[in-house]
């Protein structure tokens, strides 16, 4: 039984702020690359349901690697920013400390 994202995040970091590691960014990049016109909330929910990272941190990393165009038009599909396209094909490397949180989410 899943204990929820909050418990998984707490198991990972306690009360510390944890940045999504670069090794996990390919997972977020794949979600962004296939997101089409989904909203930020749906993309974030998909990522945080699989990985024990906070919504706030996921939003920050999403803004770093993804965009909807120069004017943030919600009618434009998501795409990876220049310089981050390679992440969609990169292997996902989950750090050992995140694996416990992932087990709790399953």
C-alpha positions as CSV (number, residue, x, y, z in Angstrom):
1,X,0.0,0.0,0.0
2,X,1.3,3.4,-0.9
3,X,1.9,5.8,2.0
4,X,1.8,8.8,-0.3
5,X,4.3,11.2,-1.7
6,X,4.7,13.2,1.6
7,X,5.9,10.1,3.5
8,X,8.2,9.2,0.6
9,X,9.7,12.7,0.5
10,X,10.2,12.7,4.3
11,X,12.0,9.3,4.1
12,X,14.3,10.8,1.4
13,X,15.2,14.1,3.0
14,X,13.6,14.7,6.4
15,X,13.2,18.4,6.6
16,X,16.1,19.3,4.2
17,X,15.6,20.8,0.8
18,X,16.7,18.3,-1.8
19,X,17.4,19.2,-5.4
20,X,16.3,16.7,-8.0
21,X,19.6,15.1,-9.0
22,X,20.9,15.3,-12.5
23,X,20.7,11.5,-12.8
24,X,16.9,11.7,-12.4
25,X,16.4,14.6,-14.8
26,X,16.0,12.2,-17.8
27,X,12.8,10.9,-16.3
28,X,11.4,14.4,-16.1
29,X,12.7,15.2,-19.6
30,X,10.8,12.2,-21.0
31,X,7.6,13.3,-19.4
32,X,8.1,16.9,-20.8
33,X,9.0,15.6,-24.3
34,X,5.7,13.5,-24.4
35,X,3.5,16.1,-22.5
36,X,2.1,17.8,-25.5
37,X,-0.3,20.5,-24.2
38,X,-0.6,19.1,-20.7
39,X,-0.5,21.6,-17.8
40,X,2.3,22.0,-15.3
41,X,0.2,20.4,-12.6
42,X,-0.4,17.2,-14.7
43,X,3.3,17.0,-15.6
44,X,4.3,17.5,-12.0
45,X,1.8,14.9,-10.7
46,X,3.1,12.3,-13.2
47,X,6.7,12.9,-12.0
48,X,6.0,13.1,-8.3
49,X,3.9,9.9,-8.4
50,X,7.0,8.0,-9.4
51,X,9.8,9.9,-7.7
52,X,10.1,11.1,-4.1
53,X,10.7,14.8,-4.8
54,X,8.5,17.8,-3.8
55,X,6.1,19.6,-6.1
56,X,8.1,22.8,-5.6
57,X,11.4,21.3,-6.6
58,X,9.7,19.6,-9.6
59,X,8.3,22.9,-10.8
60,X,11.7,24.5,-10.5
61,X,13.4,21.8,-12.5
62,X,10.6,21.7,-15.0
63,X,11.1,25.5,-15.6
64,X,14.8,24.8,-16.0
65,X,14.6,22.1,-18.7
66,X,11.2,22.7,-20.4
67,X,9.3,25.5,-22.1
68,X,6.2,26.2,-24.0
69,X,7.7,28.8,-26.2
70,X,8.9,32.4,-25.8
71,X,5.6,33.8,-24.7
72,X,4.5,30.9,-22.4
73,X,1.4,30.4,-24.6
74,X,-0.5,27.5,-23.1
75,X,-1.7,26.5,-26.6
76,X,1.9,25.6,-27.6
77,X,3.1,22.1,-26.8
78,X,5.9,21.5,-24.3
79,X,9.4,21.0,-25.5
80,X,12.8,20.7,-24.0
81,X,15.0,23.8,-23.8
82,X,18.0,24.1,-26.0
83,X,20.9,22.2,-24.3
84,X,18.6,19.8,-22.5
85,X,17.3,17.7,-25.5
86,X,19.9,15.0,-24.9
87,X,18.2,14.2,-21.5
88,X,15.2,12.5,-23.2
89,X,17.6,9.7,-24.4
90,X,19.9,9.6,-21.3
91,X,19.7,6.8,-18.8
92,X,17.9,7.4,-15.5
93,X,20.2,7.1,-12.5
94,X,18.3,7.0,-9.2
95,X,20.5,7.7,-6.2
96,X,20.4,5.0,-3.5
97,X,18.8,7.4,-1.0
98,X,15.8,8.0,-3.3
99,X,15.1,4.3,-3.8
100,X,13.5,4.0,-0.4
101,X,11.2,6.8,-1.1
102,X,10.3,5.2,-4.5
103,X,9.5,1.9,-2.8
104,X,7.1,3.8,-0.5
105,X,5.4,5.4,-3.5
106,X,4.8,2.0,-5.2
